[in-house]
Amino acid sequence: MLQLKSKYDVFVQQSFKESKDFQQALKTAFESFLNRDTRTAQYLSLFVDDLFRKGLKAKSEQDVDTALEQVVTIFRFLQDKDIFENFYKQHLAKRLLMGRSLSDEAERAMISKLKSECGHLYTSKLEGMFSDMKLSEEVMKAYRTNG
């Protein structure tokens, strides 16, 4: 989908001199296409989960940022952002509890990008998961040192 979007972005840019009408038509077409299937939000969340489990291995910080930005590009077209949030929350919880995320920094960057798209309320529970994990680590560390 990202390759298709990129292809048509170039097409609109070169052939139509970045006409606002054609940019809007392209945006509308992608929104219509992506929201036709209600499982798109779920699939995007699964893609992000796979990315954080395996896909970021041996990638530079810039490559990681590019990958996350591509996810947000697709996310912007979704109408079912709440469905994405629910699946993302479940996947994030599993990654945090099982220690399967390759990068906490990348996880926080993704949450930051979602926050800039949807606001603080959208990501407050996701951020809370990170603070809960940190608190849990501190309590366990204190427990081990004291007794």
C-alpha positions in Angstrom: 0.0 0.0 0.0 2.9 2.3 0.8 4.5 1.7 -2.5 1.2 2.3 -4.3 0.7 5.6 -2.4 4.3 6.6 -3.1 3.8 5.8 -6.8 0.6 7.9 -7.0 2.1 10.8 -5.0 4.9 11.1 -7.6 2.3 10.8 -10.4 0.2 13.7 -8.9 3.4 15.7 -8.3 4.9 15.3 -11.7 1.8 15.0 -14.0 -0.5 17.4 -12.2 2.0 19.9 -10.7 0.8 19.0 -7.1 -2.7 20.2 -7.8 -4.7 20.4 -4.6 -7.7 18.9 -6.3 -5.8 15.8 -7.4 -4.1 15.5 -4.0 -7.5 15.6 -2.3 -8.9 13.0 -4.9 -5.9 10.7 -4.1 -6.5 11.1 -0.3 -10.2 10.3 -0.7 -9.5 7.3 -2.9 -7.0 5.8 -0.3 -9.4 6.5 2.5 -12.2 4.8 0.6 -10.0 1.8 -0.3 -8.5 1.3 3.2 -11.8 1.7 5.0 -13.7 -0.7 2.8 -12.5 -3.6 4.9 -13.0 -3.3 8.7 -10.0 -5.5 9.4 -7.5 -2.9 8.1 -7.0 -1.4 11.5 -6.3 -4.9 12.9 -3.8 -5.7 10.1 -2.0 -2.4 10.6 -1.7 -3.2 14.3 -0.3 -6.7 13.5 2.2 -5.1 11.1 3.4 -2.7 13.8 3.6 -5.6 16.3 5.7 -7.6 13.9 7.9 -4.6 13.2 8.6 -4.1 16.9 9.3 -7.8 17.4 11.5 -8.6 14.4 11.4 -5.9 11.8 13.6 -3.3 13.5 16.6 -5.6 14.0 19.8 -4.1 12.8 18.1 -1.0 11.4 19.5 2.5 11.9 17.6 5.1 13.8 16.6 6.9 10.6 15.3 3.6 9.1 13.2 3.0 12.2 11.8 6.5 12.0 11.0 6.1 8.3 9.2 2.8 9.1 7.1 4.4 11.8 6.3 7.4 9.7 5.0 5.0 7.0 2.8 3.3 9.5 1.4 6.7 10.6 0.8 7.5 6.9 -1.6 4.6 6.6 -3.0 5.3 10.1 -4.1 8.8 8.9 -6.4 7.2 6.4 -8.1 4.9 8.9 -11.6 5.8 10.2 -11.4 3.0 12.8 -8.7 4.5 14.9 -10.3 3.2 18.1 -10.1 -0.3 16.7 -6.5 0.2 15.9 -5.9 1.5 19.4 -7.5 -1.6 21.0 -5.4 -4.0 19.0 -2.3 -1.9 19.4 -2.8 -1.8 23.2 -3.1 -5.6 23.4 0.0 -6.1 21.3 2.0 -3.5 23.3 1.0 -5.1 26.6 2.2 -8.5 25.4 5.5 -7.1 24.1 6.1 -5.3 27.3 5.2 -8.2 29.6 7.1 -10.7 27.6 10.1 -8.5 26.9 9.7 -9.0 23.2 10.1 -5.5 21.9 13.4 -4.7 20.2 13.4 -1.1 21.2 11.7 0.8 24.0 12.9 4.0 22.3 11.1 3.1 19.0 8.0 2.1 21.0 7.9 5.6 22.6 8.5 7.2 19.2 5.5 5.4 17.8 3.4 6.5 20.8 4.6 10.1 20.3 3.6 9.9 16.6 0.2 8.7 17.5 -0.1 11.4 20.1 0.7 14.1 17.6 -2.0 12.6 15.3 -4.8 12.0 17.8 -4.0 13.9 21.0 -3.0 13.0 24.5 -6.2 11.2 25.4 -5.7 8.7 22.6 -2.2 7.6 24.0 -2.7 8.1 27.7 -3.3 4.4 28.4 -0.3 3.4 26.2 2.0 5.8 28.1 0.6 4.5 31.3 1.7 1.0 30.4 5.3 2.2 30.1 5.1 4.0 33.5 3.6 0.9 35.1 6.4 -1.3 33.7 9.0 1.2 35.1 7.4 1.2 38.5 7.2 -2.6 38.5 11.0 -2.8 37.7 11.8 -0.4 40.5 9.7 -2.3 43.0 11.3 -5.6 42.0 14.7 -4.1 42.2 14.0 -2.7 45.7 12.6 -6.1 46.8 15.7 -7.9 45.6 18.1 -5.6 47.4 16.1 -5.5 50.6 15.3 -9.0 51.0 
